[in-house]
Amino acid sequence: MTLLTQDGKPYRTFSEPNPIMKGQSSLEKDDLVFHNFKWEPKIIIVSQKAPPKSVVKPPEVPRSEAIDDFMETLKREAVALKKEKPPEVKLVIQSPEQSNAVMVYCHPAIVRERKDDLYGDVKKTIQFGDKFSFEAIIIDCNGLEISLFTHNVISKESIVYPSKYKNGEKLEHYRWWKITKVETSKDGFLLLGELTESQRDFSD
């Protein structure tokens, strides 16, 4: 199929000589002189086995008896440390009935989980039940986390507010906490809470 230009004429390709070549002068090949074009191949035979490298060993330094005794002492101490058992740390938890018990307001959370039968996704919903108060002992509090001990069963995601000591004394700080972990203890429950911005109304 012939290619046509916009004017309808056949499209000219470069299958014919270029007109510019008409005025170009050519050199006679017989008059040309080439220099350094007659190369002779130079073959270098390389042996496959490389000469062995000489390995220089460092001079052996004689060890003194003091160094040997020190190494033996370190070995004995390492074995003794492996056999030695760390002391057991017992957490002494006082009863919430004592004078340092704290009155804690609680808005209990009711967590429901629903699994999608089609995709298997688990969706969690949180609702809050009736408010109440309970007594607890503050085990630790660093401003970001709090640990409480109580005889009451408190669910995760619940919002608590330690208000005052049982004897009427004020607390050092007043903050809202969300329960993130509940552990069963020998005589009750250990509650771990984190600081939360969720504030509840206990005025009623």
Buried (B, 14 or more C-beta within 10 A) or exposed (E): EEEEEEEEEEEEEEEEEEEEEEEEEEEEEEEEEEEEEEEEEEEEEEEEEEEEEEEEEEEEEEEEEEEEEEEEEEEEEEEEEEEEEEEEEEEEBEEBEEEEBBBBBBBBBEEEEEEEEEEEEEEEEEEBEEBEBBBBBBBEBEEEBBBBBBBBEBBBBBBBBBBEBBEEEEBEEEBBBBBBEBEEEEEBBBBBBEEBEEEBEEEE
